[in-house]
Amino acid sequence: MKGEKLSSALDRLKSLTNKISSYETARKENMKRLKELFFELGIDKKVPTFEELFDFKAINLSGASLAAETLGEIKEGKYLQILAIAYDKEAVVKSKNISLGYFGKADSVAKELKDKVVEFIIRYRFEKSFMTLEHYYDIMDEHFSRDV
């Protein structure tokens, strides 16, 4: 029975290690493609460096759906645009939208371009979620670490 528990614990550890490795691989590949899209979509003309992209609170999309069920579907009468949300806690108006890319009427944008814009937003959000998680753990470690 003791051998079974050890084997079970080792199997769980192997499984967890594989998941972590898989996430890190996916994250690395995501960042590579995100950086390519950063230049392909001309966002580098609005944001001086790729790293500064993550200073924004969030990045949203106008003109196409980001919902899983309707991903990439055009919103009639809207303009396809990448909007960043900047946050300044010192300002009277704390947050403001900044256009990072304007691509014209959504229903007249080439499908390939629209797909790249949607992909950019999804990949940005994927990385931003990891950064938020890392920030959470840093805060927890800094303020609530316990000697065990």
Secondary structure, 3 states (H helix, E strand, C coil): CHHHHHHHHHHHHHHHHHHHHHHHHHHHHHHHHHHHHHHHCCHHHCCCCHHHHHHCCEEEEECECCCHHHCCCECCCCEEEEEEEEECCCCCCCEEEEEEEEEEEHHHCCHHHHHHHHHHHHHHHHHHHHHHHHHHHHHHHHHHCCCC
